[in-house]
Amino acid sequence: MAIRIILADDHKIIREGLRSLLEKQPDMEVIAEAQDGPTTVQLAQKLHPHIVIMDIGMPKMNGIDATAKIMTEHKGFVRVIALSMHSDRRFVMEMLKAGAAGYLLKDSAFEELVSAIHAVMAKQHYLSPMITDVVVSEYLRNLPGNEPTAFTVLTAREREVLQLMAEGKSTKHIASILGVSVKTVETHRQQIMEKLNTHSIAELTKYAIREGLTSLEP
């Protein structure tokens, strides 16, 4: 039986390149593509893939929160492999905490991705060598588990609102995307500002970028 794969990346050229390479593998099948977090979660719910290859910096919902949602609903069946340009400790550790079984950098050789897919299908974890160094360094640093990050200070819905705000969406547009009232979005925004002790959208945007919820890319 072929390994069923969903590709999640907001860059079409990357998805097309990965699809072309993966479909040359005799035991792999790309069953869907997604360009943002919510679509990835929906496709995972609908199609029940074996593997989701997940970018971190995606619109509407970042790959970390998307991974957490997928793991909550499909833990034990769907396996997530992060394929990211980020090797920063914060991104790596939050992705692994969310439940990712693998983490590779986008400059890895394609053969390494194939090895990662086979490893996680065998219920193992797979980390690029540089990512392994990050994880080991984190362990040696012995940082306290309650180090404040966006993923510990804010709720999942607050992170969604913050990401959409940082991406330039209006309050009305955010309400439409999330299926809630404008007042609810305004309440979330006030709570976010209070929790982070910030007083402007510019400050919130800088925070969202620093925490990996969004990026400087359009």
C-alpha positions in Angstrom: 0.0 0.0 0.0 1.3 3.4 -1.0 2.2 6.0 1.7 -0.5 8.7 1.4 1.0 12.2 1.7 -0.4 15.7 2.0 1.9 18.6 1.1 1.4 21.8 3.1 3.3 24.9 2.0 2.3 28.3 1.0 4.7 28.3 -2.0 3.2 26.6 -5.0 6.6 26.0 -6.6 7.8 24.1 -3.5 4.7 21.9 -3.5 5.0 21.2 -7.2 8.7 20.3 -6.9 8.1 18.0 -3.9 5.1 16.3 -5.6 7.2 15.6 -8.7 9.9 14.0 -6.7 7.7 12.1 -4.3 5.6 10.6 -7.0 8.6 9.0 -8.5 9.0 6.9 -5.4 7.3 3.5 -5.9 5.7 3.5 -2.5 4.5 7.1 -2.1 1.4 9.0 -3.3 0.7 12.7 -2.9 -3.1 12.8 -2.3 -3.5 16.6 -1.7 -1.8 20.0 -1.4 -2.6 22.9 1.0 -1.4 26.4 1.1 -2.5 27.4 4.6 -3.0 25.9 8.0 -6.8 25.6 8.1 -6.9 23.8 4.7 -4.2 21.4 5.9 -6.3 20.5 9.0 -9.4 20.1 6.9 -7.7 17.9 4.4 -6.2 15.7 7.1 -9.7 15.2 8.6 -11.2 14.4 5.2 -8.5 12.3 3.6 -6.7 10.5 6.5 -3.2 10.6 5.1 -0.3 8.7 6.6 2.1 11.7 6.4 1.7 15.5 6.3 4.8 17.4 5.2 4.2 20.7 7.0 5.8 24.1 6.5 5.8 26.3 9.6 5.2 29.8 8.1 1.8 29.5 6.5 -1.1 32.0 6.3 -4.2 32.0 8.5 -2.8 29.3 10.8 0.9 28.5 11.3 2.2 25.0 10.9 2.8 24.5 14.7 -0.9 25.1 15.6 -2.0 23.1 12.5 0.1 20.2 13.7 -1.3 20.4 17.2 -4.9 20.3 15.8 -4.1 17.3 13.6 -2.4 15.4 16.4 -5.3 16.0 18.7 -7.7 14.5 16.2 -5.5 11.8 14.5 -2.7 10.9 16.9 -1.5 7.4 16.2 -2.4 7.5 12.6 -1.3 10.7 10.9 2.4 11.6 11.2 3.7 15.1 10.6 7.1 16.0 9.3 8.1 19.7 9.5 9.9 20.9 6.4 11.0 24.4 7.3 13.6 27.1 6.6 13.8 27.8 10.4 16.4 26.1 12.5 15.8 28.5 15.5 15.4 26.7 18.8 11.9 28.2 19.5 10.5 26.9 16.2 12.0 23.4 16.5 10.9 22.9 20.1 7.4 24.1 19.7 6.9 22.0 16.5 8.1 18.9 18.4 5.9 19.7 21.4 2.9 20.0 19.0 3.5 16.4 18.0 5.7 16.5 14.8 7.5 13.2 14.3 10.2 14.7 12.1 11.9 18.1 11.4 14.0 18.8 8.3 15.3 22.0 6.8 14.4 23.0 3.3 18.0 22.9 2.2 18.1 19.2 3.0 18.7 16.7 0.1 15.5 15.1 -1.2 16.9 11.7 -0.2 16.8 12.8 3.4 13.1 13.5 3.1 12.5 10.1 1.8 14.5 8.6 4.7 12.4 10.7 7.1 9.2 9.5 5.6 10.2 5.9 6.0 11.4 6.5 9.5 8.3 8.1 10.8 6.2 5.4 9.1 8.1 3.0 11.2 7.0 4.9 14.3 10.4 6.5 14.7 11.4 10.2 14.9 13.6 11.8 12.4 15.6 15.1 12.8 18.1 16.7 10.4 21.6 16.7 11.9 21.4 20.5 12.5 18.0 20.1 14.2 19.4 17.3 16.4 22.1 19.8 17.6 19.3 22.3 18.5 17.4 19.6 20.5 20.5 18.5 22.3 21.5 22.1 23.1 18.0 22.7 24.4 18.3 19.7 26.7 21.7 20.8 28.0 20.5 24.3 28.6 17.9 22.8 30.8 15.5 25.7 30.3 12.5 25.8 32.7 9.4 24.3 31.2 7.4 27.4 31.9 9.5 29.8 29.7 6.9 32.2 28.4 6.2 31.9 24.7 3.2 32.6 22.5 2.3 29.0 22.8 2.2 29.1 26.6 0.9 32.6 27.2 -1.9 32.7 24.6 -4.7 30.3 23.8 -5.0 28.7 20.4 -7.8 31.0 19.4 -5.8 34.1 20.6 -2.8 32.9 18.5 -5.1 32.6 15.4 -6.4 36.1 16.0 -2.9 37.5 16.5 -1.6 35.8 13.4 -4.4 37.2 11.3 -3.9 40.7 12.7 -0.2 40.5 12.0 -1.0 39.5 8.4 -3.0 42.7 8.0 -6.5 41.4 8.2 -9.2 43.8 9.4 -11.3 43.0 12.4 -14.3 42.3 10.2 -12.3 40.0 7.9 -10.9 38.1 10.9 -14.4 37.6 12.3 -15.5 36.2 8.9 -12.5 33.8 8.6 -13.0 32.5 12.2 -16.8 32.5 12.0 -17.3 34.7 15.1 -18.6 38.1 15.7 -16.6 41.3 15.4 -17.1 41.9 19.1 -15.5 38.6 19.9 -12.5 39.4 17.8 -12.2 42.8 19.6 -12.4 41.0 22.9 -9.6 38.6 21.9 -7.5 41.5 20.7 -7.9 43.3 24.0 -7.0 40.1 25.9 -3.9 39.6 23.7 -2.7 43.1 24.3 -3.2 42.8 28.1 -1.4 39.5 28.3 1.5 40.7 26.2 1.5 44.2 27.6 1.5 45.7 24.1 -0.3 48.8 23.0 -0.2 48.8 19.2 -0.7 46.6 16.1 2.9 47.3 15.2 4.1 45.8 18.5 1.8 42.8 18.1 3.1 42.2 14.6 6.8 42.3 15.7 5.9 39.8 18.5 4.1 37.5 16.1 7.1 37.4 13.8 9.5 36.8 16.6 7.4 34.0 18.0 7.1 32.3 14.6 3.3 32.8 14.2 3.9 34.6 10.9 6.8 35.9 8.8 7.9 39.0 6.9 7.0 37.3 3.6 3.9 38.6 1.8 
